[in-house]
Amino acid sequence: MAQKILVIGGCGRIGRSVARDIATYTKGEVIVTSRNLNCVVNPPLEFLALNLDRQDSLQKAIADVDLVVHCAGPFHHRDGRVLQHCIAEGVNYIDVSDHRSFYERVIPWREQAISSGITAILNTGIFPGISNSMVKRGIEKFEQPKKIHLSYIVAGSGGAGVTVMRTTFLGLKKPFAAWINSKWQEILPYTEREIIEFPQPYGKTGVYWFDVPETHTFADSFPVETVITKFGSIPDWYNHLTWITAHIFPDAWVTTPKGIEFFSRVSYLMTQVTDNFSGIGVAMRAEITGIKDRQETSYCTTMIHENTAIAAGAGTGSIAQLILEGKLNKPGIYPVEQALSTELFQEAMQSRQIEIVSG
């Protein structure tokens, strides 16, 4: 019988991309879920109406599948109930979680997942996701890695929906802890603008401190002294608008549910116009500094893709494929860089014609 994959939130832009990737690269039966009864999916995908607040329906849906892929963000507010049901039912789990609060909420359940025998991998997708494995590949070049500098930019909407916009605005006002010089230090989001040279067609553009799961998990995964994670948008004037939102507008405008929804929808409507000339691609650059052959040196790796949502689908879909094929089996709960080997990562990217460039 074909393996069954449940893609929760599979009617959103990222969820659809993930579902399509899994359907393309596996022989599994892919079932996408949504609360929206008007969601339309095309074969071979199947649809299941599902409300995550209905615990009985959620448990029944999970018990009937071999793998759950959680794509229903933003993950700032998710309580981990999907993963809890997967642990109880012995079903493997992956997600596209993109905030450290979710990681911190569910990582204490690692021993339960080990006892249940399930592989649960967090932070798959593009960033976090592919970005994590790019950094890991660089870390492995050094005898003593010391510093990680990860930057990425998204053109326009990135081909994603309004949920991704909500994620951005949810992270603009709250200071976060970053691992700098071997200690945790408080950082304000969207500060310390830095000009980074990305591969063409993007070139030099501005990036800013931003709270992403990698800021937290890299410090746990790798023996480094400093982890820097910065994000930016194209066209560059979006960066300036975001900076104003983060530092000039009153907190009450941005931190309330109504304020976040307003800014998210306005931003999404703006990108529907600018996407026509900016494109919807993504560029990432990971620079690792450390000791090799008794000398301090650096290693840089980059990646670009013309559609951010499709790249995210490839990042998550490739993890799903490896689990379904039995190539990735590590009971417990882990961020992707702790579970996925560089060899398997490179194999998955090559199969999807995603080029990771070094130098």
C-alpha positions in Angstrom: 0.0 0.0 0.0 1.1 3.6 -0.7 2.4 5.6 2.2 0.1 8.4 3.3 1.4 11.9 4.0 -0.8 14.5 5.7 0.2 18.1 4.8 -1.5 20.3 7.4 -2.0 23.8 6.1 -1.5 22.4 2.6 -3.8 25.0 0.9 -1.4 27.9 1.7 1.3 29.0 -0.7 4.1 27.2 1.2 1.9 24.2 2.0 0.9 23.7 -1.6 4.6 23.9 -2.7 5.5 21.3 -0.1 2.6 19.0 -1.2 3.6 19.3 -4.8 7.2 18.5 -4.1 6.3 15.4 -2.1 3.9 14.2 -4.8 6.6 14.7 -7.5 9.4 12.9 -5.7 7.6 10.1 -3.9 4.9 7.5 -4.6 3.0 8.5 -1.5 -0.6 9.5 -1.2 -0.6 13.2 -0.3 -3.5 14.6 1.6 -3.7 18.3 2.2 -5.8 19.9 4.9 -7.3 23.2 5.6 -10.1 24.8 7.6 -11.2 26.4 4.4 -13.8 24.2 2.8 -13.4 26.1 -0.5 -9.8 25.0 -0.9 -9.4 23.4 -4.3 -6.6 20.8 -5.0 -5.7 19.1 -8.2 -4.9 15.3 -8.5 -2.9 13.5 -7.4 -3.4 15.6 -4.2 -6.4 14.9 -2.0 -8.2 17.2 0.3 -9.3 16.8 3.9 -11.2 19.5 5.8 -9.5 19.8 9.2 -9.6 22.3 12.1 -6.7 22.0 14.4 -8.9 23.0 17.3 -10.9 19.8 16.9 -8.7 17.4 18.8 -10.7 14.3 18.0 -10.6 15.0 14.3 -6.9 15.9 14.4 -6.0 12.7 16.3 -8.0 10.5 13.8 -6.4 12.2 10.8 -2.9 11.7 12.2 -3.5 8.0 13.2 -4.3 7.1 9.6 -1.0 8.4 8.0 2.7 7.6 7.9 4.0 11.1 8.0 2.7 14.5 9.1 4.0 17.7 7.6 2.9 20.8 9.5 2.8 23.9 7.3 0.1 25.9 9.2 1.9 29.0 10.5 2.6 31.4 12.0 4.3 29.1 14.5 4.6 31.9 17.1 1.2 30.8 18.4 1.3 27.1 17.8 1.2 25.0 21.0 2.6 21.8 19.6 -0.6 19.7 19.7 0.1 18.3 16.2 3.5 17.0 17.4 2.0 15.7 20.6 -0.6 13.6 18.6 2.2 12.3 16.4 4.2 11.2 19.4 1.1 9.5 20.9 0.3 7.7 17.5 3.9 6.8 16.6 3.8 8.9 13.4 6.8 10.7 12.0 6.6 14.5 11.8 8.3 17.4 10.1 7.4 21.1 10.0 8.2 24.5 8.5 8.3 26.2 11.9 10.1 29.5 11.7 10.3 30.9 15.3 12.4 30.0 18.3 9.5 30.0 20.6 8.0 26.9 18.9 11.4 25.1 19.1 11.7 26.0 22.8 8.1 24.8 23.4 8.5 21.3 21.9 12.1 20.4 22.4 11.5 19.2 26.0 9.4 16.3 24.4 12.5 14.8 22.8 12.7 11.8 25.2 9.0 11.1 24.6 9.6 11.1 20.8 12.6 8.8 21.3 10.4 6.4 23.3 7.7 6.6 20.7 10.3 5.8 18.0 9.3 8.8 15.8 11.6 11.0 13.8 10.5 14.7 14.3 12.4 17.3 12.4 11.8 21.0 12.9 12.7 24.1 10.8 12.6 22.5 7.4 11.9 24.7 4.3 14.2 27.4 2.9 15.1 29.6 5.9 15.2 27.9 8.2 15.8 24.6 6.3 18.2 24.7 3.4 20.0 27.6 5.1 20.8 25.3 8.1 22.3 22.6 5.9 24.4 25.2 4.0 25.9 26.3 7.3 26.5 22.7 8.4 28.4 22.0 5.2 30.6 25.0 5.9 31.1 24.1 9.6 32.4 20.7 8.5 35.3 22.4 6.6 36.9 23.5 9.8 38.8 21.9 12.6 37.6 24.7 14.9 34.7 26.8 13.6 34.3 30.1 15.3 31.7 32.3 13.6 28.6 31.9 11.5 27.3 34.8 9.4 24.0 33.8 7.7 22.2 36.4 5.5 19.3 36.0 3.1 17.1 38.2 1.1 13.6 37.7 -0.5 12.4 39.5 -3.6 8.8 40.9 -3.2 6.4 38.4 -1.7 8.7 35.5 -2.4 5.7 33.7 -4.0 4.3 33.2 -0.5 1.1 34.3 1.0 0.0 36.7 3.8 1.0 34.2 6.5 4.6 34.9 5.8 4.0 38.6 6.1 2.4 38.0 9.5 5.6 36.1 10.6 7.7 39.1 9.6 5.7 41.7 11.6 5.3 39.4 14.6 9.1 39.5 14.9 9.7 43.2 14.5 9.3 44.6 18.0 10.5 42.1 20.5 14.2 42.0 21.4 15.8 38.6 21.2 18.9 36.8 22.4 21.8 36.2 20.0 25.0 34.2 20.6 27.8 36.7 20.4 31.4 36.2 21.7 30.3 33.0 23.6 27.5 34.6 25.5 23.8 35.5 24.9 23.3 39.2 24.2 20.1 41.1 23.6 19.5 42.3 20.0 16.9 44.6 18.6 15.3 43.3 15.4 16.0 45.2 12.2 19.1 46.9 13.4 22.8 47.1 12.3 22.1 47.3 8.6 24.9 45.7 6.6 25.5 45.6 2.8 26.1 42.0 1.6 27.1 40.9 -1.9 24.7 38.2 -3.1 24.9 36.3 -6.4 23.5 37.9 -9.4 20.9 39.0 -10.3 20.6 40.5 -6.7 24.1 41.9 -6.1 24.7 44.2 -3.1 21.8 44.9 -0.8 21.0 45.6 2.8 20.3 43.1 5.5 19.4 43.5 9.2 19.4 41.5 12.4 16.3 39.3 12.5 15.1 36.7 15.0 15.0 33.3 13.3 15.3 29.8 14.7 18.9 29.4 13.4 20.0 32.2 15.7 19.2 29.9 18.6 19.7 26.4 17.3 23.1 27.0 15.7 24.5 27.9 19.1 23.3 24.5 20.3 24.3 22.5 17.2 27.8 23.9 16.5 30.8 24.8 18.7 31.0 28.4 17.6 31.5 31.7 19.4 29.2 33.9 17.4 26.0 33.4 15.3 24.8 36.3 13.2 21.5 36.0 11.2 20.4 38.9 9.0 17.4 39.3 6.6 16.5 41.8 3.9 14.0 42.5 1.2 14.1 43.5 -2.5 13.5 46.2 -3.6 15.6 47.9 -0.9 13.0 50.5 0.0 11.0 47.7 1.6 13.8 47.5 4.1 13.5 51.2 5.0 9.7 50.8 5.4 10.2 47.8 7.6 12.8 49.7 9.7 10.3 52.5 10.2 7.7 50.1 11.2 10.1 48.5 13.7 11.5 51.6 15.2 9.3 54.6 14.6 5.7 53.4 14.7 4.2 53.0 18.3 4.3 49.4 19.6 0.5 49.4 19.9 0.2 49.7 16.1 2.4 46.7 15.4 2.0 44.3 18.3 -1.8 44.0 18.5 -3.5 41.3 16.3 -5.4 44.0 14.4 -2.2 46.0 13.8 -0.3 42.9 12.6 -3.1 41.9 10.3 -3.3 45.4 8.9 0.4 45.7 8.1 0.5 42.2 6.8 -2.3 42.7 4.3 -1.1 46.1 3.2 2.4 44.7 2.6 1.0 41.7 0.7 -1.0 44.0 -1.6 2.1 46.1 -2.2 4.2 43.1 -3.2 1.5 42.0 -5.7 2.5 45.1 -7.6 6.3 45.0 -7.1 6.5 41.3 -7.8 6.1 42.2 -11.5 9.5 43.8 -11.6 11.4 42.5 -8.5 10.5 38.8 -9.0 9.8 36.5 -6.1 13.2 34.8 -5.7 15.5 34.2 -2.8 19.3 34.5 -2.2 21.2 33.1 0.7 24.8 33.5 1.8 26.5 31.6 4.6 30.0 32.6 5.6 31.8 30.5 8.2 35.0 31.7 9.9 37.3 29.3 11.8 40.6 27.5 12.1 41.8 25.2 9.4 45.4 23.9 9.1 46.3 26.1 12.1 45.2 29.3 10.2 42.1 31.4 10.5 40.2 31.4 7.2 36.7 31.6 5.9 34.4 29.5 3.8 31.4 31.0 1.9 28.5 29.2 0.3 25.5 30.7 -1.6 22.3 29.7 -3.1 19.7 31.5 -5.3 16.3 30.4 -6.6 13.8 32.3 -8.7 10.8 31.3 -6.5 11.1 31.4 -2.7 8.0 29.3 -2.1 9.1 26.5 -4.5 12.5 26.5 -2.8 10.8 26.1 0.6 8.8 23.3 -0.8 12.0 21.6 -2.0 13.6 22.0 1.4 10.7 20.4 3.3 9.7 17.9 0.5 13.2 16.5 0.4 13.2 15.8 4.1 9.8 14.1 3.7 11.2 12.0 0.8 14.2 10.9 2.8 12.0 9.8 5.8 9.6 7.9 3.6 12.5 6.1 1.9 14.0 5.1 5.2 17.2 7.1 4.6 16.5 9.5 7.5 15.6 7.8 10.7 16.6 9.5 13.9 14.0 9.0 16.7 13.6 12.2 18.7 13.0 15.9 18.0 15.7 17.9 16.2 16.3 21.1 14.2 17.1 20.0 10.7 20.9 20.6 11.0 21.1 18.0 13.8 19.3 15.3 11.8 20.2 15.7 8.1 23.7 14.7 6.9 25.5 16.9 4.4 25.7 13.9 2.0 21.9 13.5 2.0 21.4 17.2 1.7 23.6 17.5 -1.3 21.9 14.5 -2.9 18.4 16.0 -2.4 19.4 19.4 -3.7 21.0 18.0 -6.8 17.9 15.9 -7.6 15.9 19.2 -7.5 18.4 21.1 -9.6 19.1 23.5 -6.7 22.7 24.6 -6.9 24.7 25.3 -3.7 27.8 27.3 -4.8 31.0 27.5 -2.7 33.7 30.1 -2.9 
